[in-house]
Amino acid sequence: MPPVNNAGFKDHFSGHAAAYADARPRYPDALFEWLATLTAGHDLAWDCGTGNGQAALGLAAHYQRIIATDPSREQIGNAFPHERVTYRVAPAEMPEIEPHSVDLVTVAQAVHWFDRPKFYTQVKRVLKPDGGVAAWCYGVCTVTPEIDAVLRDFYDGTVGPYWPPERRLIDEAYRTIEFPFCEISPPAFSMRQHWSLAQFLAYLDTWSAVQCFLKQHGRDPLKEFAETLSRCWGEPASKHWIEWPLQVRAGKSRA
């Protein structure tokens, strides 16, 4: 594989790429069904910042081919294989995709990391005249009122100072991100998982702020928080429904 120019790439996830692939919630099928309605053609989709390839797999049910790119070799190495998905190590700003060849461009929980003006230039270059584009994110989940309260304290307080600055754009639900396309209002979507305490803690362990705290202090902030959380959770093996509303920006290319 040729060398990749990753200048400016802020890598918050490669160090725990395998855990990220295992522990993150799954996007709903309804999201990809709706995204497919944005385009007349369904030959090629580009999933940018693909991470573990979760969104790429969702697109594979609706598009003949998916090019899934990510600047992290570790993330690509842990991505879910699929016969219709071609994974490439490449930054968002240099995808090396043919002009006017892509029906749909998607970015799941990643556009806040990009040099967006350069990325949008690439999107307009590779999209077909009637192509579609969508970027979405999710913030803090909801479980029960008691769990939500202690989780918010952990998010804002314990690990709050360790979130990268770009996280603010997720907290703002992507509404403040520039989006130079003919915008379309999406339906409401959310992710839901039925998880035990151990599964939920594994998800929290993928938070970039948790990993940053650990690197700076040499101790795991989740150990102490797990005790607080367990008092709210009940029997550790019992499962709760956990929900993450998705914040979606979607549109069509300017012909």
DRENDO-1510 file (C-alpha; in Angstrom, 1 decimal, always signed):
<recs>
REC; n; res; u; v; w
REC; 1; MET; +0.0; +0.0; +0.0 .
REC; 2; PRO; +1.5; +3.4; -1.0 .
REC; 3; PRO; +2.3; +5.9; +1.8 .
REC; 4; VAL; -0.6; +8.2; +2.8 .
REC; 5; ASN; -0.2; +11.9; +3.5 .
REC; 6; ASN; -1.9; +12.2; +6.9 .
REC; 7; ALA; -0.6; +15.7; +7.7 .
REC; 8; GLY; -3.0; +17.3; +10.2 .
REC; 9; PHE; -4.7; +14.0; +11.1 .
REC; 10; LYS; -5.8; +14.0; +14.7 .
REC; 11; ASP; -5.7; +10.4; +15.8 .
REC; 12; HIS; -7.9; +9.8; +18.9 .
REC; 13; PHE; -8.9; +6.2; +18.1 .
REC; 14; SER; -6.2; +4.1; +16.6 .
REC; 15; GLY; -4.8; +3.0; +20.0 .
REC; 16; HIS; -8.1; +1.2; +20.8 .
REC; 17; ALA; -9.4; +0.5; +17.3 .
REC; 18; ALA; -10.3; -3.2; +18.1 .
REC; 19; ALA; -12.3; -2.2; +21.1 .
REC; 20; TYR; -13.9; +0.6; +19.1 .
REC; 21; ALA; -15.1; -1.9; +16.5 .
REC; 22; ASP; -16.6; -4.2; +19.1 .
REC; 23; ALA; -18.2; -1.7; +21.6 .
REC; 24; ARG; -19.8; +1.1; +19.5 .
REC; 25; PRO; -23.6; +1.1; +19.0 .
REC; 26; ARG; -25.0; +0.2; +15.6 .
REC; 27; TYR; -26.7; +2.7; +13.2 .
REC; 28; PRO; -30.4; +1.8; +12.4 .
REC; 29; ASP; -31.3; +0.2; +9.0 .
REC; 30; ALA; -33.9; +2.9; +8.6 .
REC; 31; LEU; -31.2; +5.5; +8.3 .
REC; 32; PHE; -29.6; +3.8; +5.3 .
REC; 33; GLU; -33.0; +3.1; +3.7 .
REC; 34; TRP; -33.7; +6.8; +3.8 .
REC; 35; LEU; -30.2; +7.8; +2.6 .
REC; 36; ALA; -30.7; +5.6; -0.5 .
REC; 37; THR; -33.7; +7.7; -1.4 .
REC; 38; LEU; -31.5; +10.7; -1.9 .
REC; 39; THR; -29.9; +9.4; -5.1 .
REC; 40; ALA; -31.4; +8.1; -8.3 .
REC; 41; GLY; -28.3; +5.9; -9.0 .
REC; 42; HIS; -27.0; +3.3; -6.6 .
REC; 43; ASP; -23.7; +2.3; -8.2 .
REC; 44; LEU; -21.1; +3.8; -5.8 .
REC; 45; ALA; -21.1; +5.4; -2.3 .
REC; 46; TRP; -18.1; +6.8; -0.5 .
REC; 47; ASP; -18.1; +6.5; +3.3 .
REC; 48; CYS; -15.5; +8.9; +4.5 .
REC; 49; GLY; -13.9; +8.6; +7.9 .
REC; 50; THR; -15.3; +5.1; +8.0 .
REC; 51; GLY; -13.5; +3.9; +11.2 .
REC; 52; ASN; -14.6; +0.3; +11.7 .
REC; 53; GLY; -16.8; +0.4; +8.6 .
REC; 54; GLN; -20.1; +0.2; +10.4 .
REC; 55; ALA; -21.7; +2.8; +8.1 .
REC; 56; ALA; -20.1; +1.2; +5.0 .
REC; 57; LEU; -21.9; -2.0; +5.8 .
REC; 58; GLY; -25.2; -0.3; +6.2 .
REC; 59; LEU; -24.7; +1.3; +2.7 .
REC; 60; ALA; -23.8; -2.1; +1.2 .
REC; 61; ALA; -27.5; -3.1; +1.4 .
REC; 62; HIS; -28.4; -0.3; -1.0 .
REC; 63; TYR; -25.3; +0.4; -3.2 .
REC; 64; GLN; -23.4; -1.9; -5.5 .
REC; 65; ARG; -20.0; -0.6; -4.4 .
REC; 66; ILE; -18.7; +1.3; -1.4 .
REC; 67; ILE; -15.3; +3.0; -1.1 .
REC; 68; ALA; -14.7; +3.3; +2.6 .
REC; 69; THR; -11.7; +5.6; +3.6 .
REC; 70; ASP; -10.1; +6.4; +6.9 .
REC; 71; PRO; -6.7; +7.9; +7.7 .
REC; 72; SER; -6.1; +5.3; +10.5 .
REC; 73; ARG; -4.5; +2.1; +9.4 .
REC; 74; GLU; -5.5; +0.5; +12.7 .
REC; 75; GLN; -9.1; +1.4; +12.2 .
REC; 76; ILE; -9.1; +0.0; +8.6 .
REC; 77; GLY; -7.3; -3.1; +9.9 .
REC; 78; ASN; -10.2; -3.7; +12.3 .
REC; 79; ALA; -13.0; -2.9; +9.9 .
REC; 80; PHE; -15.8; -5.3; +9.1 .
REC; 81; PRO; -15.2; -7.0; +5.7 .
REC; 82; HIS; -17.8; -7.1; +3.0 .
REC; 83; GLU; -17.7; -8.1; -0.6 .
REC; 84; ARG; -19.1; -4.8; -1.8 .
REC; 85; VAL; -16.8; -2.6; +0.4 .
REC; 86; THR; -13.3; -1.6; -0.6 .
REC; 87; TYR; -11.4; -0.1; +2.3 .
REC; 88; ARG; -8.6; +2.4; +1.8 .
REC; 89; VAL; -6.3; +4.3; +4.1 .
REC; 90; ALA; -6.8; +7.9; +2.9 .
REC; 91; PRO; -7.5; +11.3; +4.5 .
REC; 92; ALA; -10.9; +12.9; +3.8 .
REC; 93; GLU; -9.2; +15.7; +1.9 .
REC; 94; MET; -7.4; +13.3; -0.6 .
REC; 95; PRO; -9.6; +10.4; -1.4 .
REC; 96; GLU; -8.2; +9.6; -4.9 .
REC; 97; ILE; -11.7; +8.9; -6.3 .
REC; 98; GLU; -12.7; +9.5; -9.9 .
REC; 99; PRO; -14.5; +12.8; -10.6 .
REC; 100; HIS; -18.3; +12.6; -10.9 .
REC; 101; SER; -18.4; +8.9; -10.1 .
REC; 102; VAL; -20.1; +8.8; -6.7 .
REC; 103; ASP; -23.9; +8.7; -6.0 .
REC; 104; LEU; -23.7; +9.3; -2.2 .
REC; 105; VAL; -21.1; +10.5; +0.2 .
REC; 106; THR; -21.6; +9.7; +3.9 .
REC; 107; VAL; -19.7; +10.7; +7.0 .
REC; 108; ALA; -20.6; +9.0; +10.3 .
REC; 109; GLN; -19.4; +10.7; +13.5 .
REC; 110; ALA; -16.3; +12.1; +11.8 .
REC; 111; VAL; -16.8; +15.3; +9.8 .
REC; 112; HIS; -15.9; +17.4; +12.9 .
REC; 113; TRP; -12.3; +16.1; +12.5 .
REC; 114; PHE; -11.9; +17.1; +8.9 .
REC; 115; ASP; -10.5; +20.2; +7.2 .
REC; 116; ARG; -14.1; +20.8; +6.0 .
REC; 117; PRO; -13.4; +23.3; +3.2 .
REC; 118; LYS; -11.0; +20.9; +1.6 .
REC; 119; PHE; -13.2; +17.9; +2.2 .
REC; 120; TYR; -16.3; +19.7; +0.7 .
REC; 121; THR; -14.2; +20.5; -2.4 .
REC; 122; GLN; -13.5; +16.8; -2.8 .
REC; 123; VAL; -17.2; +16.0; -2.2 .
REC; 124; LYS; -18.3; +18.3; -5.0 .
REC; 125; ARG; -15.5; +16.9; -7.3 .
REC; 126; VAL; -16.5; +13.3; -6.9 .
REC; 127; LEU; -20.3; +13.5; -6.7 .
REC; 128; LYS; -22.5; +13.0; -9.7 .
REC; 129; PRO; -24.6; +16.1; -10.6 .
REC; 130; ASP; -27.6; +14.6; -8.8 .
REC; 131; GLY; -25.5; +13.0; -6.0 .
REC; 132; GLY; -26.3; +13.2; -2.3 .
REC; 133; VAL; -24.3; +13.8; +0.8 .
REC; 134; ALA; -25.0; +13.2; +4.5 .
REC; 135; ALA; -23.1; +13.7; +7.8 .
REC; 136; TRP; -24.4; +12.6; +11.1 .
REC; 137; CYS; -23.3; +12.4; +14.8 .
REC; 138; TYR; -24.6; +11.4; +18.2 .
REC; 139; GLY; -23.8; +12.8; +21.6 .
REC; 140; VAL; -24.6; +11.6; +25.1 .
REC; 141; CYS; -27.0; +8.7; +25.3 .
REC; 142; THR; -30.0; +8.3; +27.6 .
REC; 143; VAL; -30.7; +5.3; +29.8 .
REC; 144; THR; -32.7; +6.1; +32.9 .
REC; 145; PRO; -33.1; +9.5; +34.7 .
REC; 146; GLU; -30.8; +8.4; +37.5 .
REC; 147; ILE; -28.1; +6.9; +35.2 .
REC; 148; ASP; -28.4; +9.9; +32.9 .
REC; 149; ALA; -27.6; +12.3; +35.8 .
REC; 150; VAL; -24.4; +10.5; +36.9 .
REC; 151; LEU; -23.3; +10.0; +33.2 .
REC; 152; ARG; -23.7; +13.7; +32.5 .
REC; 153; ASP; -21.6; +14.5; +35.6 .
REC; 154; PHE; -18.9; +12.1; +34.3 .
REC; 155; TYR; -19.1; +13.5; +30.8 .
REC; 156; ASP; -19.0; +17.2; +31.7 .
REC; 157; GLY; -17.0; +16.9; +35.0 .
REC; 158; THR; -14.6; +14.1; +35.3 .
REC; 159; VAL; -13.5; +13.8; +31.6 .
REC; 160; GLY; -15.0; +17.1; +30.4 .
REC; 161; PRO; -11.6; +18.9; +30.2 .
REC; 162; TYR; -10.2; +16.0; +28.2 .
REC; 163; TRP; -12.5; +16.1; +25.2 .
REC; 164; PRO; -10.8; +17.5; +22.1 .
REC; 165; PRO; -12.1; +20.9; +21.0 .
REC; 166; GLU; -13.8; +19.4; +18.0 .
REC; 167; ARG; -16.2; +17.6; +20.4 .
REC; 168; ARG; -18.1; +20.9; +20.8 .
REC; 169; LEU; -19.5; +20.5; +17.3 .
REC; 170; ILE; -21.1; +17.2; +18.4 .
REC; 171; ASP; -22.5; +18.9; +21.5 .
REC; 172; GLU; -24.0; +21.5; +19.1 .
REC; 173; ALA; -25.6; +18.6; +17.1 .
REC; 174; TYR; -23.7; +19.7; +14.0 .
REC; 175; ARG; -26.0; +22.6; +13.6 .
REC; 176; THR; -23.1; +25.1; +13.6 .
REC; 177; ILE; -21.1; +23.2; +10.9 .
REC; 178; GLU; -21.0; +24.7; +7.5 .
REC; 179; PHE; -22.8; +22.5; +5.0 .
REC; 180; PRO; -22.6; +24.0; +1.4 .
REC; 181; PHE; -25.2; +21.8; -0.2 .
REC; 182; CYS; -28.9; +22.0; -1.1 .
REC; 183; GLU; -30.1; +20.8; +2.3 .
REC; 184; ILE; -32.9; +18.3; +2.9 .
REC; 185; SER; -34.6; +17.8; +6.3 .
REC; 186; PRO; -34.2; +14.2; +7.5 .
REC; 187; PRO; -36.7; +12.2; +9.6 .
REC; 188; ALA; -35.8; +11.5; +13.2 .
REC; 189; PHE; -33.4; +8.6; +13.7 .
REC; 190; SER; -31.8; +7.1; +16.8 .
REC; 191; MET; -29.7; +4.1; +17.8 .
REC; 192; ARG; -30.8; +1.7; +20.5 .
REC; 193; GLN; -28.9; -1.0; +22.3 .
REC; 194; HIS; -30.0; -3.4; +25.0 .
REC; 195; TRP; -26.8; -3.7; +27.1 .
REC; 196; SER; -25.6; -5.0; +30.4 .
REC; 197; LEU; -23.4; -2.9; +32.6 .
REC; 198; ALA; -20.2; -4.5; +31.3 .
REC; 199; GLN; -21.3; -3.7; +27.7 .
REC; 200; PHE; -22.1; -0.1; +28.6 .
REC; 201; LEU; -18.7; +0.3; +30.3 .
REC; 202; ALA; -16.9; -1.1; +27.3 .
REC; 203; TYR; -18.6; +1.6; +25.2 .
REC; 204; LEU; -17.6; +4.3; +27.6 .
REC; 205; ASP; -14.0; +3.1; +27.4 .
REC; 206; THR; -14.0; +4.0; +23.7 .
REC; 207; TRP; -14.6; +7.7; +24.5 .
REC; 208; SER; -11.6; +9.8; +23.4 .
REC; 209; ALA; -11.8; +11.8; +26.6 .
REC; 210; VAL; -11.5; +8.6; +28.7 .
REC; 211; GLN; -8.4; +7.6; +26.8 .
REC; 212; CYS; -6.9; +11.1; +27.0 .
REC; 213; PHE; -7.4; +11.1; +30.8 .
REC; 214; LEU; -5.7; +7.7; +31.1 .
REC; 215; LYS; -2.7; +8.8; +29.1 .
REC; 216; GLN; -2.3; +12.1; +31.1 .
REC; 217; HIS; -2.8; +10.6; +34.6 .
REC; 218; GLY; -1.9; +7.0; +34.2 .
REC; 219; ARG; -5.1; +5.8; +35.9 .
REC; 220; ASP; -8.4; +4.8; +34.4 .
REC; 221; PRO; -11.3; +7.2; +35.3 .
REC; 222; LEU; -13.8; +4.5; +34.5 .
REC; 223; LYS; -12.8; +2.4; +37.5 .
REC; 224; GLU; -14.1; +4.9; +40.0 .
REC; 225; PHE; -17.1; +5.8; +37.8 .
REC; 226; ALA; -18.0; +2.1; +37.4 .
REC; 227; GLU; -18.7; +2.0; +41.2 .
REC; 228; THR; -21.0; +5.0; +40.9 .
REC; 229; LEU; -22.7; +3.7; +37.9 .
REC; 230; SER; -23.3; +0.2; +39.3 .
REC; 231; ARG; -25.3; +1.7; +42.2 .
REC; 232; CYS; -27.7; +3.2; +39.7 .
REC; 233; TRP; -27.7; +0.2; +37.3 .
REC; 234; GLY; -28.9; -2.5; +39.5 .
REC; 235; GLU; -27.9; -6.2; +38.9 .
REC; 236; PRO; -24.8; -5.9; +36.6 .
REC; 237; ALA; -26.1; -8.7; +34.3 .
REC; 238; SER; -29.4; -6.9; +33.9 .
REC; 239; LYS; -29.9; -5.0; +30.7 .
REC; 240; HIS; -31.1; -1.5; +30.0 .
REC; 241; TRP; -32.3; +0.1; +26.7 .
REC; 242; ILE; -29.8; +2.8; +25.8 .
REC; 243; GLU; -30.7; +5.4; +23.1 .
REC; 244; TRP; -28.6; +7.8; +21.1 .
REC; 245; PRO; -30.5; +10.3; +18.9 .
REC; 246; LEU; -28.8; +10.9; +15.6 .
REC; 247; GLN; -28.2; +14.4; +14.4 .
REC; 248; VAL; -28.2; +14.3; +10.5 .
REC; 249; ARG; -27.3; +16.9; +8.0 .
REC; 250; ALA; -28.2; +15.8; +4.4 .
REC; 251; GLY; -28.5; +17.4; +1.0 .
REC; 252; LYS; -27.9; +17.2; -2.7 .
REC; 253; SER; -25.0; +18.4; -4.7 .
REC; 254; ARG; -25.4; +21.7; -6.5 .
REC; 255; ALA; -25.8; +20.8; -10.2 .
</recs>
